[in-house]
């Protein structure tokens, strides 16, 4: 509810940015090298629908428009000001504008937070002005804002202006990098995708990345909200927006840079050392249904596919091609992305075979051969007619489509009609286009909502993402219908979590046990006699481990003895462990030696938590031992997680099969793992201000049930 | 030596194809819908340097050229005929041509091997004609052959004609798919890369994929030989060519399709079941230094980088950019491909800082900001001047280069001069181009040998491949300088390899032992008493295993007992194993029970051999147990392998670290693994007609030495 109210507020304010009736350009200039000139020209060339007022104290007229000395002189109320002026003048002009009723501003100037402390101060002053005068600011240090549906070309960048606009404009784009944004805008336009909104948010002093996503989600004309992200400051909001987007079936496509900058954190826990910024973002995107793009090519092709409005019903994909080679390549790529190039059933094959030349192939991919594309292009229609009625086919890809068709070609008209009537997801892949000269046939297809994707094989990745998204969307719908089965515990255990400490194993176990996680039977002994007594209570065989908050890695100090079977052995092990620990860590505060039941063999997994500076508590799951250490076969999700998230965390491991039983072993209790993941999620949500890191390593999983065989908790 | 002679022969013959003085076009036509018209027009428009003779019994003149009824009427000797005629006329025309001294032909017609048995017969007849009359044939079922350096546009495909030609034409391209080849040709031209040769080999009745590669390797004007491959029939030749190419430092770039069609073979060995066509090709490309491309984008960008003639000295890469976002992306991508975005040393940073604005960043990536690109593009020169003399920098990437420069811009001229004088590998990445209108500045850079790569991030993959190639090239050079240290054994063990059998473990071990591979001490007992006697000879503890050629997977019949410590236990185990095997496999021929020493714990690996229908014996290496079963962490090479290959096979495993010692363990004896791999390679080379599959699973590796703990050999 809260977010909906906020949205209405912010959207109202942003509306002035995207739909101003009047614009004033500070620093408007006749000098063609100045951004004040370029900006004015962009608005004029773009055919902005409202009034434009150049502001410049020394000019009378610029580009045919009357120039004003100050904003006070402007005859109408100004909705938006664009500041094409240096940093030294920004604050004054902004205040002056606000005092004259201006509600929105774009600031291009650099020299703010990006240059360090001095700039941060200046930026904070901007923030204050924005709050005090209730004026929304895009920038500073940005390339600007476009609304291509009303001619608002709020930019000085020559890369963004003079680009022909496509007919369908239903994808919005917001970027944290100006230059990368411009590049994406151009590339998209070259491939027939014109963004309706383009926002370079710059330093985000006021209007943030998420604000723009929010605006686009609420804008009925926008079908896909896309963006380029370097780092999100408000992941909570992005998460809520993503949930909402999934609800209304409006995909969010984001390219997140910084994939490899995993960063090296000094972390005591395994989980902490494995958690890089990138794999946390990856988990976050997966759990929120945000579609991750890897490059601007992805943004373009994913957006094209996603904005078609159809969702594939499943993974069965048929390919109709005029190039055998290309067909094989696309089929290969489909297989590698988990799509299914299904064998068409005999009846379908027969029906297709009847209508294509004998040298063409009717198995999937259906290869009509190059000859067809040149001499007999209407052949493309025949397989479509049949596949459109094949219940086993979910998606049809037409590849290397004849490009000499145009809007008057009857076959193309019929092609479009069948596509529109069919519930199949259908798109066309084709030769790379020649720059801006988009073939007429392509344009006709695009205008009728059939995506045409030019270039290399990445539409296949796009299709795979769309199928994943469709599944996420359907699942979200189903989940919504069912009551959420979340683990509710919320116990008062704050006394077990003293500030800024590394808890010993037995202390850590106690916390887990309070949250219903099964731990080993154990007790801590400070003398040999106590250890023997505990061993007898627990029952042989037992394990002895050093218990000290200062020794998180017990193996390294030779602090563990397994499979101890008698009183004598207990005494010996107690001695040895104690001495070894004292020798290795003379300063350590040793609570004693923990005596534990010796657990039977099972599959070792690791469940962990780390605290990310952006996302807060993050849950990790992986296979234990060398799998986590060498193969780094782990998955992450941002807390809190759902049952579905927990399931996916297991399934996405390369070694997932190990849990299902290999080499004559029975499958382990995956439900019990999910239960632990959900309990840990609840625990760190309840105590997010107290818990910094958790390692349950190993959690031993059996055919029935699990036991946390070792645990480490670090508090804040 | 053999290959060199063959080359001279085939190159002489192919020369007629690529450099004919006269061409006759069978089926030349005035009907603009016929390929006979399109072909003639292509030759005329292409400005072919020699004489062109249309052949058509019913026309007098076509397109201004005198038409001839038959080839006998043509006044000059014809070097090349292009058959634009249906399959029914092909054989007659071909024979007629050959009788009139024609040495080469291009056949477009379809209806040959691609349509099945009838077509195969027709194709065999073509083969006969080629051999009998000594005429070289390109095709049938192909798109044709181009030589863009002499106007030989031997094609009917409108996609290939009327494409402007770039100035530098130093990359050749051969394709097994016509349509995919056309697509690649167009895309390459759009990005400023014009192939010098383009050959669509079609059904390869005569001129094969490798023949064209061979021709390009010997052609002094070709700097890179590239190709699109669906399946190579002569891998031996490709291997020899690849070795030769590495020797003369002329990279071969191949896109191999069929990545995912791993194919499911019924194989008794683990190795056989894991060997897919694709990972064998992958191994083959790695060991031969062939650069694998994944898409036509790769072919283009790799070829551009590789044809520059320079090789990066190492992995240190500096990025100079006008887009911070793009810089970060490229840096990320570099890291993920193992390239190093090195921290520039302080002196270098200081020097750069001095010459760029204060808001620009001098750390790597060096971000000059978008403002620089627009208002002050000559800033790009400053970091170049400094980095060109930085001994720590190997490669410099200039990204988002100012595109409004042209050949008269002094800064661009100086840029080129510095690049040419520098030993650094330098290239430019930039905005996607607008179709054929390549900016003048880009053209100027390309003309001066500085690659400009437009579009997405794949140049970074290209750079990584180039660095790998450079390393392979330098290694090949070094290896050539040293004598080859190969394992030479060649023992007569044919009697141990009876035809078409699955050998029992002890039989398989014997074969391995003959080739110097350390196996377990063992003997086969057919009675309890014999088993006890063997156990005492070997020394306790021992292992008992069922020994039968009919039971390759002993665990499945409960046929293994480990850690047996006494005579009594031996007797019991013998009984149980024998009975269990009899029960599970009543038909099996049981040799007895193998009594073996119980090996101490070590790291388990798998060494295997499978026979590939294309490549023959292929060697596999992987980590044992679940690593091979679940993670499929294995590597392949085609036999015979070198020491270097064996080393790389270990290094490329995800779990390679396990061999180097983790969790307080010492590193294992990697030299001993290499020794086994080389011995196995020699064994299967010596007996390639006898051995079909080998599994050594596990081979147990210790700190010193290895032991084959189990073995399986299947013969042909």
Boltz contact constraints between the chains, C-beta under 6 A:
constraints:
  - contact:
      token1: [A, 110]
      token2: [B, 359]
      max_distance: 6.0
  - contact:
      token1: [A, 115]
      token2: [B, 359]
      max_distance: 6.0
  - contact:
      token1: [A, 177]
      token2: [B, 324]
      max_distance: 6.0
  - contact:
      token1: [A, 177]
      token2: [B, 325]
      max_distance: 6.0
  - contact:
      token1: [A, 178]
      token2: [B, 370]
      max_distance: 6.0
  - contact:
      token1: [A, 179]
      token2: [B, 323]
      max_distance: 6.0
  - contact:
      token1: [A, 179]
      token2: [B, 325]
      max_distance: 6.0
  - contact:
      token1: [A, 179]
      token2: [B, 370]
      max_distance: 6.0
  - contact:
      token1: [A, 180]
      token2: [B, 323]
      max_distance: 6.0
  - contact:
      token1: [A, 180]
      token2: [B, 325]
      max_distance: 6.0
  - contact:
      token1: [A, 180]
      token2: [B, 326]
      max_distance: 6.0
  - contact:
      token1: [A, 183]
      token2: [B, 431]
      max_distance: 6.0
  - contact:
      token1: [A, 187]
      token2: [B, 432]
      max_distance: 6.0
  - contact:
      token1: [A, 257]
      token2: [B, 328]
      max_distance: 6.0
  - contact:
      token1: [A, 257]
      token2: [B, 329]
      max_distance: 6.0
  - contact:
      token1: [A, 259]
      token2: [B, 332]
      max_distance: 6.0
  - contact:
      token1: [A, 260]
      token2: [B, 332]
      max_distance: 6.0
  - contact:
      token1: [A, 260]
      token2: [B, 335]
      max_distance: 6.0
  - contact:
      token1: [A, 260]
      token2: [B, 336]
      max_distance: 6.0
  - contact:
      token1: [A, 295]
      token2: [B, 456]
      max_distance: 6.0
  - contact:
      token1: [A, 295]
      token2: [B, 457]
      max_distance: 6.0
  - contact:
      token1: [A, 297]
      token2: [B, 456]
      max_distance: 6.0
  - contact:
      token1: [A, 323]
      token2: [B, 179]
      max_distance: 6.0
  - contact:
      token1: [A, 323]
      token2: [B, 180]
      max_distance: 6.0
  - contact:
      token1: [A, 324]
      token2: [B, 177]
      max_distance: 6.0
  - contact:
      token1: [A, 325]
      token2: [B, 177]
      max_distance: 6.0
  - contact:
      token1: [A, 325]
      token2: [B, 180]
      max_distance: 6.0
  - contact:
      token1: [A, 326]
      token2: [B, 180]
      max_distance: 6.0
  - contact:
      token1: [A, 328]
      token2: [B, 257]
      max_distance: 6.0
  - contact:
      token1: [A, 329]
      token2: [B, 257]
      max_distance: 6.0
  - contact:
      token1: [A, 332]
      token2: [B, 259]
      max_distance: 6.0
  - contact:
      token1: [A, 332]
      token2: [B, 260]
      max_distance: 6.0
  - contact:
      token1: [A, 335]
      token2: [B, 260]
      max_distance: 6.0
  - contact:
      token1: [A, 336]
      token2: [B, 260]
      max_distance: 6.0
  - contact:
      token1: [A, 359]
      token2: [B, 110]
      max_distance: 6.0
  - contact:
      token1: [A, 359]
      token2: [B, 115]
      max_distance: 6.0
  - contact:
      token1: [A, 370]
      token2: [B, 178]
      max_distance: 6.0
  - contact:
      token1: [A, 370]
      token2: [B, 179]
      max_distance: 6.0
  - contact:
      token1: [A, 431]
      token2: [B, 183]
      max_distance: 6.0
  - contact:
      token1: [A, 432]
      token2: [B, 187]
      max_distance: 6.0
  - contact:
      token1: [A, 434]
      token2: [B, 435]
      max_distance: 6.0
  - contact:
      token1: [A, 434]
      token2: [B, 436]
      max_distance: 6.0
  - contact:
      token1: [A, 435]
      token2: [B, 434]
      max_distance: 6.0
  - contact:
      token1: [A, 435]
      token2: [B, 435]
      max_distance: 6.0
  - contact:
      token1: [A, 436]
      token2: [B, 434]
      max_distance: 6.0
  - contact:
      token1: [A, 456]
      token2: [B, 295]
      max_distance: 6.0
  - contact:
      token1: [A, 456]
      token2: [B, 297]
      max_distance: 6.0
  - contact:
      token1: [A, 457]
      token2: [B, 295]
      max_distance: 6.0
  - contact:
      token1: [A, 629]
      token2: [B, 662]
      max_distance: 6.0
  - contact:
      token1: [A, 630]
      token2: [B, 655]
      max_distance: 6.0
  - contact:
      token1: [A, 630]
      token2: [B, 657]
      max_distance: 6.0
  - contact:
      token1: [A, 630]
      token2: [B, 658]
      max_distance: 6.0
  - contact:
      token1: [A, 630]
      token2: [B, 662]
      max_distance: 6.0
  - contact:
      token1: [A, 631]
      token2: [B, 654]
      max_distance: 6.0
  - contact:
      token1: [A, 654]
      token2: [B, 631]
      max_distance: 6.0
  - contact:
      token1: [A, 655]
      token2: [B, 630]
      max_distance: 6.0
  - contact:
      token1: [A, 657]
      token2: [B, 630]
      max_distance: 6.0
  - contact:
      token1: [A, 658]
      token2: [B, 630]
      max_distance: 6.0
  - contact:
      token1: [A, 662]
      token2: [B, 629]
      max_distance: 6.0
  - contact:
      token1: [A, 662]
      token2: [B, 630]
      max_distance: 6.0
